[in-house]
Amino acid sequence: MRGGRLRIIKSWVAKGPLPNPRTSTLKDFVELNREYIERKAEKAVEFLRKVFNEYKKPVVVSYSGGKDSLVALDLTSRTGVKFHILFNDTGLEPLESYENVKEVAKLYNAELIIASAGDRYWRAIEEFGPPARDYRWCCKIIKMSPITNEMLYRFPTGFISVVGQRAYESFQRARLPRVSVSKWVTKDIVVAPIQDWTALEVWGYILLRNLPYNKAYEYGFDRLGCVICPANELGEFEIVRERYPGIYTRLSEVLRDFANRQGLPRDFIDYGLWRWRRELPGDIRGRIRVSLRVKYPVELSDNGNSLTVSIDRPINLGTFVEFLKMLGRVEGADGSYIVRGKFGEAVVRVEQGSNRVMVSSGSRELRIHIAGFAARASICGECNLCVNWCPTKALRRAGPGPSFIVDEDKCINCLLCSKACPSAQYLVYRNPGIHGA
């Protein structure tokens, strides 16, 4: 109930009993719904043809090894256009996915592009701590980053990305249109031909067309991708423990070390509480009387016109000053600076030896941007999203970790780099210290 109005999230229409009470088989289901499924598929194929004709860019099907992207792939093949297959290897995929991807690429005779994250997840988890459902830095670093790097290299003028996105997967995806510009991957037109399909319709199409689905589904997974995704249920983690003990054991060790450093109880791991960072869901809160109190790598205290940023590791002062140039003219040295530009004026002081930055400014927006620079100058997943998103190529990497140089003559003060950076996004812009969570 909102504003005196009843909002219906889901509804079902009651149906009478089936005329034949005998147990139906999957074969029965497919045959009884053959005409309906084909009509739906034909509409999706026609939709794809229209989009391809309108944008006239290379077509790439993002294939994860999952059921939804498999259907999106088959529908694309029915349009008759040439397409590539993109597989994002996060390094955390089910072993069965690798064989399935090879099988599918061979079946459709399409070039297979692999965007690999290597061991980036395990390096980044040391920087950010374990990901959570409300703290999903991992998607940017092991998905968006390698995909952006690979696709900018292959298709510098842009491409059409066909995805298996469906509205029924989540409220967030339900709000997405069938055609959109990617918020995360540069120069990417995202097309979702099965946006309005249900999971049952997806499986019906797979069975009807006898498509080579990923056998990992037979273990009991609801979705496929990173097997240690925080969105997984505890039952799925038991499957991971049994089927992929190497990945499960390594994550368990990381979680134990993190919990010990933070002084967290065993419940944090045993009950999967690490999957939330800010607040536990109500059904879990009512059963488990523990407080998470997980410390962020970046702690913020915003009081009036003053913001204090405390970071649990050294700040690269040279990079921090370079970032300040993106706000305008920078005056000062040795940790004390005055910044003047289109966002206003700020006095910035970096406290030597304590990894603290103090920002004084009447502009809250400016204070937060500077806090984001401090986070970026100390915690870096080396994803290069900031560099790839810079429209004027004013930002370049000067070395490993948080080491960057800004070309003031090229910088247009758009701050798209901060909007793309996981450190700024998850450690500052969404930090409870800013929003009072």
VMD Tcl script that draws the C-alpha trace (Angstrom):
set ca {
  {0.00 0.00 0.00}
  {1.52 3.33 -1.08}
  {-0.13 6.73 -0.82}
  {-3.50 5.14 -0.14}
  {-3.29 3.03 -3.28}
  {-2.96 -0.72 -3.50}
  {-0.07 -1.81 -5.69}
  {-0.37 -5.31 -7.17}
  {2.99 -7.00 -7.66}
  {1.81 -10.41 -8.85}
  {-1.59 -11.96 -9.48}
  {-2.83 -15.35 -10.57}
  {-6.16 -16.29 -12.14}
  {-7.67 -19.43 -10.67}
  {-8.02 -22.26 -13.17}
  {-10.13 -25.35 -13.08}
  {-8.74 -28.91 -13.03}
  {-7.20 -30.34 -16.16}
  {-9.59 -32.56 -18.18}
  {-7.17 -35.46 -17.87}
  {-5.91 -35.97 -14.31}
  {-2.96 -38.14 -15.36}
  {0.56 -36.85 -14.78}
  {1.87 -34.86 -17.75}
  {5.33 -35.33 -19.20}
  {7.62 -32.65 -20.61}
  {6.85 -34.07 -24.04}
  {3.13 -33.54 -23.41}
  {3.80 -29.98 -22.28}
  {5.76 -29.15 -25.43}
  {3.23 -30.69 -27.79}
  {0.24 -29.01 -26.14}
  {1.94 -25.61 -26.28}
  {3.81 -25.96 -29.59}
  {1.71 -23.44 -31.51}
  {1.80 -20.88 -28.70}
  {5.57 -21.12 -28.24}
  {6.22 -20.84 -31.98}
  {4.02 -17.74 -32.24}
  {5.95 -16.13 -29.42}
  {9.25 -17.06 -31.04}
  {8.23 -15.67 -34.42}
  {7.35 -12.32 -32.82}
  {10.76 -12.24 -31.11}
  {12.57 -13.04 -34.38}
  {10.68 -10.29 -36.18}
  {11.54 -7.87 -33.38}
  {15.23 -8.74 -33.71}
  {15.20 -8.24 -37.48}
  {13.68 -4.79 -37.02}
  {16.33 -3.77 -34.47}
  {19.21 -5.12 -36.57}
  {17.93 -3.25 -39.62}
  {17.53 -0.01 -37.66}
  {20.96 0.13 -35.98}
  {23.06 -1.64 -38.62}
  {25.91 -2.57 -36.28}
  {27.75 -5.86 -35.68}
  {25.59 -8.32 -33.75}
  {26.99 -10.06 -30.68}
  {25.00 -12.55 -28.60}
  {26.05 -12.55 -24.95}
  {26.01 -16.21 -24.04}
  {26.55 -17.20 -20.41}
  {25.80 -20.89 -20.77}
  {22.38 -20.25 -19.22}
  {18.93 -21.12 -20.51}
  {17.81 -17.55 -21.27}
  {20.84 -16.61 -23.33}
  {20.57 -19.95 -25.15}
  {17.08 -19.04 -26.35}
  {18.20 -15.51 -27.27}
  {21.03 -17.08 -29.29}
  {18.75 -19.46 -31.17}
  {16.26 -16.68 -31.95}
  {19.12 -14.55 -33.33}
  {20.24 -17.42 -35.57}
  {16.72 -17.56 -37.05}
  {17.01 -13.96 -38.30}
  {19.67 -14.99 -40.80}
  {22.16 -12.26 -39.77}
  {25.81 -12.94 -39.12}
  {26.58 -12.81 -35.40}
  {29.34 -13.43 -32.89}
  {29.03 -15.24 -29.56}
  {30.47 -13.53 -26.47}
  {31.29 -15.61 -23.39}
  {32.34 -13.77 -20.25}
  {34.67 -16.11 -18.37}
  {34.63 -14.77 -14.82}
  {36.87 -17.60 -13.62}
  {33.99 -18.70 -11.37}
  {31.79 -20.52 -13.90}
  {30.44 -24.08 -13.58}
  {32.86 -26.48 -15.24}
  {30.02 -27.68 -17.47}
  {29.63 -24.19 -18.93}
  {32.97 -24.32 -20.72}
  {32.06 -27.45 -22.64}
  {28.58 -26.15 -23.35}
  {29.91 -22.87 -24.76}
  {32.22 -24.75 -27.15}
  {29.38 -27.03 -28.21}
  {27.03 -24.12 -28.87}
  {29.61 -22.10 -30.82}
  {30.27 -25.12 -33.06}
  {26.56 -25.83 -33.54}
  {25.80 -22.28 -34.72}
  {29.09 -21.91 -36.64}
  {29.73 -18.52 -35.02}
  {32.97 -16.90 -33.91}
  {33.43 -17.30 -30.16}
  {34.76 -14.24 -28.32}
  {35.96 -14.86 -24.77}
  {36.21 -11.93 -22.36}
  {38.26 -13.37 -19.52}
  {38.62 -11.92 -16.02}
  {41.46 -14.30 -15.10}
  {42.05 -14.19 -11.34}
  {40.75 -10.63 -11.01}
  {38.01 -11.66 -8.56}
  {40.44 -13.07 -6.01}
  {42.69 -10.03 -6.27}
  {39.80 -7.59 -5.99}
  {38.21 -9.32 -3.00}
  {41.32 -8.39 -1.02}
  {40.67 -4.75 -1.93}
  {36.90 -4.56 -1.42}
  {36.07 -7.43 0.92}
  {33.41 -10.06 0.07}
  {30.70 -8.90 -2.35}
  {27.06 -8.87 -1.27}
  {23.65 -8.51 -2.84}
  {23.71 -4.80 -1.98}
  {27.47 -4.46 -2.54}
  {28.07 -6.09 -5.93}
  {31.36 -4.55 -6.98}
  {32.22 -7.95 -8.47}
  {29.94 -7.56 -11.50}
  {31.84 -4.49 -12.65}
  {35.28 -5.96 -12.15}
  {34.87 -9.49 -13.51}
  {32.05 -8.88 -15.99}
  {31.79 -5.31 -17.24}
  {35.53 -4.68 -17.26}
  {36.72 -7.63 -19.39}
  {33.70 -7.30 -21.68}
  {34.34 -3.57 -22.24}
  {38.04 -4.14 -22.87}
  {37.39 -6.90 -25.40}
  {34.51 -5.24 -27.23}
  {36.16 -1.82 -27.55}
  {39.11 -3.57 -29.15}
  {36.98 -5.58 -31.60}
  {34.14 -3.13 -32.27}
  {35.45 0.41 -31.61}
  {32.43 2.05 -33.27}
  {29.88 0.06 -31.27}
  {27.80 -3.11 -31.53}
  {24.41 -4.64 -30.80}
  {24.36 -6.95 -27.79}
  {21.57 -9.56 -27.74}
  {20.96 -10.69 -24.17}
  {18.72 -13.16 -22.34}
  {17.34 -10.54 -19.97}
  {13.79 -11.23 -18.73}
  {11.39 -9.03 -16.78}
  {10.35 -11.87 -14.47}
  {13.88 -12.31 -13.12}
  {13.75 -9.26 -10.83}
  {12.00 -5.94 -10.21}
  {15.05 -4.15 -11.57}
  {14.98 -6.05 -14.86}
  {11.23 -5.61 -15.10}
  {11.81 -1.87 -15.41}
  {14.27 -2.24 -18.29}
  {13.14 -1.68 -21.90}
  {13.64 -4.22 -24.68}
  {16.15 -1.89 -26.39}
  {18.51 0.33 -24.40}
  {21.99 1.80 -24.27}
  {24.18 -0.06 -21.80}
  {24.93 1.81 -18.58}
  {28.12 -0.19 -18.07}
  {29.61 -1.28 -21.41}
  {30.58 1.57 -23.73}
  {28.99 1.85 -27.20}
  {26.67 -1.10 -26.55}
  {23.04 -1.24 -27.77}
  {21.35 -3.87 -25.57}
  {18.50 -5.88 -27.11}
  {16.31 -8.24 -25.04}
  {14.15 -10.38 -27.35}
  {12.67 -12.50 -24.51}
  {12.02 -9.65 -22.06}
  {8.38 -10.72 -21.67}
  {8.98 -14.50 -21.53}
  {8.46 -16.65 -18.46}
  {10.94 -19.32 -17.36}
  {8.42 -22.00 -18.38}
  {8.19 -20.55 -21.89}
  {12.00 -20.51 -22.09}
  {12.25 -24.18 -21.16}
  {9.39 -25.00 -23.50}
  {11.26 -23.42 -26.40}
  {14.48 -25.25 -25.49}
  {12.70 -28.60 -25.42}
  {10.72 -27.86 -28.56}
  {13.89 -26.99 -30.50}
  {15.99 -29.66 -28.77}
  {18.64 -27.08 -27.88}
  {21.86 -28.14 -26.07}
  {21.18 -26.77 -22.61}
  {23.85 -26.65 -19.91}
  {23.85 -29.89 -17.91}
  {24.73 -27.99 -14.73}
  {21.00 -27.20 -14.47}
  {20.41 -30.85 -13.66}
  {22.26 -30.41 -10.35}
  {19.54 -28.04 -9.08}
  {20.82 -24.55 -9.96}
  {18.11 -21.97 -10.60}
  {20.50 -19.75 -12.56}
  {23.97 -20.17 -14.00}
  {26.94 -17.83 -13.96}
  {29.35 -17.23 -11.11}
  {28.82 -20.22 -8.84}
  {29.63 -18.19 -5.72}
  {27.44 -15.22 -6.57}
  {25.98 -13.64 -3.39}
  {22.56 -13.85 -5.07}
  {22.69 -17.64 -4.73}
  {20.63 -19.41 -2.07}
  {22.31 -21.50 0.64}
  {21.06 -24.69 -1.02}
  {22.91 -23.72 -4.19}
  {26.11 -23.18 -2.20}
  {25.78 -26.77 -1.03}
  {25.77 -27.83 -4.68}
  {28.89 -25.72 -5.21}
  {30.58 -27.35 -2.20}
  {29.88 -30.79 -3.67}
  {30.51 -30.11 -7.36}
  {33.20 -27.40 -7.35}
  {35.11 -27.85 -4.08}
  {38.14 -25.82 -5.24}
  {36.18 -22.58 -5.67}
  {34.04 -23.24 -2.58}
  {37.04 -23.87 -0.32}
  {38.86 -20.79 -1.52}
  {35.83 -18.56 -0.87}
  {35.36 -20.14 2.57}
  {38.94 -19.30 3.48}
  {38.51 -15.69 2.33}
  {35.27 -15.36 4.33}
  {36.88 -16.79 7.48}
  {39.83 -14.41 7.25}
  {37.50 -11.47 6.67}
  {35.22 -12.42 9.59}
  {38.22 -12.81 11.92}
  {39.62 -9.39 10.98}
  {36.22 -7.78 11.51}
  {35.44 -9.67 14.73}
  {32.26 -11.15 13.26}
  {30.50 -14.27 14.68}
  {30.46 -17.67 12.95}
  {26.85 -16.97 11.93}
  {28.27 -14.51 9.40}
  {29.54 -17.50 7.39}
  {27.42 -20.44 8.57}
  {24.10 -18.75 7.76}
  {25.34 -16.91 4.68}
  {24.95 -13.49 6.29}
  {27.93 -12.25 4.27}
  {25.52 -12.01 1.32}
  {24.18 -8.71 2.72}
  {26.23 -5.70 3.69}
  {23.85 -3.05 5.00}
  {20.84 -4.82 6.46}
  {19.54 -8.38 6.64}
  {16.13 -9.18 5.07}
  {13.22 -9.20 7.49}
  {12.66 -12.97 7.41}
  {16.28 -13.56 8.45}
  {16.39 -10.73 11.01}
  {13.49 -12.33 12.84}
  {15.37 -15.62 13.27}
  {18.99 -14.61 13.80}
  {19.75 -12.10 16.53}
  {23.13 -10.87 15.37}
  {24.38 -7.55 14.14}
  {26.49 -7.44 11.01}
  {28.42 -4.24 11.78}
  {30.73 -4.84 8.86}
  {33.25 -2.06 8.45}
  {33.68 -0.60 4.99}
  {37.23 0.01 3.70}
  {36.12 3.65 3.48}
  {34.37 5.34 6.41}
  {32.61 8.68 5.87}
  {31.44 11.32 8.30}
  {29.52 14.18 6.70}
  {28.71 17.02 9.10}
  {27.37 20.25 7.75}
  {29.92 21.67 5.32}
  {32.66 19.28 6.38}
  {33.31 15.70 5.26}
  {35.94 13.38 6.74}
  {37.07 10.36 4.71}
  {38.93 7.61 6.60}
  {40.49 4.78 4.58}
  {42.00 1.58 5.94}
  {45.07 1.78 3.68}
  {47.48 4.39 2.24}
  {46.24 7.01 -0.22}
  {48.27 7.53 -3.39}
  {48.68 11.28 -2.92}
  {49.99 11.89 -6.44}
  {46.97 10.17 -8.01}
  {44.59 11.95 -5.61}
  {45.91 15.36 -6.71}
  {45.64 14.29 -10.36}
  {41.98 13.41 -9.78}
  {41.34 16.79 -8.14}
  {42.28 18.41 -11.46}
  {39.06 16.99 -12.90}
  {37.15 19.46 -10.73}
  {38.96 22.61 -11.87}
  {42.00 24.59 -10.77}
  {44.03 23.09 -7.92}
  {46.27 25.24 -5.72}
  {48.51 24.12 -2.87}
  {50.94 21.36 -1.98}
  {52.03 18.91 0.74}
  {48.52 17.68 1.49}
  {46.69 21.05 1.64}
  {44.78 22.19 -1.44}
  {42.12 24.59 -2.65}
  {39.98 23.41 -5.55}
  {37.91 25.81 -7.68}
  {35.72 24.84 -10.63}
  {32.22 24.33 -12.00}
  {31.18 22.31 -8.93}
  {32.20 25.11 -6.56}
  {35.11 25.63 -4.19}
  {36.57 23.24 -1.63}
  {39.43 23.17 0.86}
  {41.05 19.74 1.00}
  {43.54 18.48 3.54}
  {45.20 15.05 3.48}
  {46.34 14.12 6.98}
  {49.76 12.55 6.65}
  {50.19 9.14 8.24}
  {46.52 8.63 9.09}
  {44.98 7.98 5.66}
  {42.35 10.63 6.28}
  {41.05 13.34 3.97}
  {39.10 16.33 5.25}
  {36.96 18.30 2.80}
  {35.33 21.63 3.55}
  {32.81 22.95 1.02}
  {29.32 24.36 0.88}
  {28.58 21.96 -1.97}
  {27.60 18.48 -0.81}
  {28.01 17.18 -4.35}
  {31.58 18.45 -4.46}
  {32.41 16.90 -1.07}
  {31.17 13.50 -2.23}
  {33.09 13.68 -5.53}
  {36.31 14.41 -3.64}
  {35.62 11.51 -1.28}
  {35.23 9.34 -4.37}
  {38.66 10.48 -5.57}
  {40.18 9.52 -2.22}
  {38.69 6.03 -2.49}
  {39.88 5.68 -6.08}
  {43.39 6.79 -5.07}
  {43.67 4.03 -2.47}
  {41.50 1.06 -3.54}
  {41.70 -0.11 -7.14}
  {40.48 -3.33 -8.76}
  {42.50 -2.52 -11.90}
  {39.38 -2.92 -14.04}
  {40.22 0.10 -16.25}
  {36.55 1.02 -16.55}
  {37.46 4.60 -15.65}
  {39.92 4.80 -18.54}
  {37.56 3.14 -21.01}
  {34.65 5.41 -20.10}
  {36.63 8.67 -20.46}
  {35.15 10.26 -23.63}
  {38.19 12.45 -24.35}
  {40.95 10.01 -23.29}
  {42.08 12.51 -20.66}
  {42.71 9.76 -18.11}
  {45.45 7.18 -18.43}
  {47.04 4.62 -16.17}
  {50.55 5.45 -14.92}
  {51.31 2.14 -13.21}
  {49.77 -0.75 -11.26}
  {47.10 -0.19 -8.63}
  {45.70 3.31 -8.05}
  {48.21 5.15 -10.23}
  {46.75 7.55 -12.84}
  {47.51 10.77 -14.71}
  {44.94 13.34 -15.88}
  {45.46 15.51 -18.97}
  {43.90 18.81 -17.91}
  {43.72 20.06 -21.51}
  {41.52 17.12 -22.51}
  {39.40 16.72 -19.36}
  {35.84 18.09 -19.69}
  {34.92 17.59 -16.00}
  {32.20 15.02 -16.82}
  {33.31 12.63 -14.03}
  {32.12 9.62 -16.00}
  {35.24 7.89 -14.71}
  {33.99 8.10 -11.12}
  {30.55 6.91 -12.16}
  {32.17 3.84 -13.75}
  {34.63 3.12 -10.92}
  {33.61 0.40 -8.43}
  {35.58 2.13 -5.63}
  {33.75 5.42 -6.02}
  {30.38 3.78 -6.62}
  {30.31 1.18 -3.85}
  {32.62 2.71 -1.25}
  {31.45 6.33 -1.45}
  {28.33 7.09 -3.51}
  {26.43 4.18 -1.88}
  {28.17 4.36 1.50}
  {25.90 4.31 4.59}
  {27.97 7.20 6.02}
  {26.65 9.42 3.25}
  {23.05 8.27 3.30}
  {22.66 7.69 7.02}
  {21.92 4.00 6.62}
}
mol new
graphics top color blue
foreach p $ca { graphics top sphere $p radius 0.5 }
foreach p [lrange $ca 0 end-1] q [lrange $ca 1 end] { graphics top cylinder $p $q radius 0.2 }
display resetview
